[in-house]
Amino acid sequence: MRRITASLRSRLDRLVAAAPERLRDERGDVPGWVLITLMTAGLVIVVWGLAGPALGSIFESAIARVTGF
């Protein structure tokens, strides 16, 4: 049992020691995530602009059918 505990402790110590380096590596990709977010927002705006009126009419007809009962 002590050997397993020592092995796990050793692995944990290595992970903790390497953590700051890993965090620095992850921070470098922020502009990429910003670009992905902006592109996704742009796509949503375009699709909403094209399909918005059709989706609105479908919704209104569905509500009219439900309230007609």
N, C-alpha and C positions, 0 to 999 in steps of 0.2 A: 504494500500500500504506500509506503514511503517513497518507493521508486517512481510510482505513478504520480504522486503529488509533486515530487521534485521535477519530473519531466514536464508536467503541466505548468509548474511555476516558471521553468526555464523558457518555455514557449511564450507564456504570458509576458515575461520580461522582454523578450525579443520583439513582440508585437508593440509593446508600450514604447520601446526605444525607437522603433521605426515609424511610429504614428506621426510625429511632426513632419517627417519627410513626405509621407503619404498625403497629408493635408496640403502641403505646398503644391504637390503635383495636381491635386484636384482643383485648386483655386485657379489654375491657368486656363480652364475651359469655360470661364464665365462668359466671355463674349460669344462663344458658340451657343450657349444656352439662351442668351438674350436674342440672338439671331433666330433661333428656332421658335422662341416665343412670339417674336414679332411676325414671322412668316405664318405661323398658325393663326394669329389674330387676323392677319390680312386675308387668309383663306376663308375664315369664318365670316368676315365682313362681305367678301365677294359672294359666297354661297348664300348668305342671308339676303343679300340684295337681289340675287337672281330668283331664289326659291321662296322668298318671304311672302309675296302676294299669293302664290299658289298654296302655300301651307296655311296662310290665314283663311283662305276661302274653304279649304278642307276642314279646318277647325270649326269655322262658323257653321258649316253644313252639318257637322257631327253634333254640335251643341243644339242646333235647331231640331235635329231628329230626336235627341234625347229629351228635350223639353216638350216635344210634341206628343209624348205618351201621356 
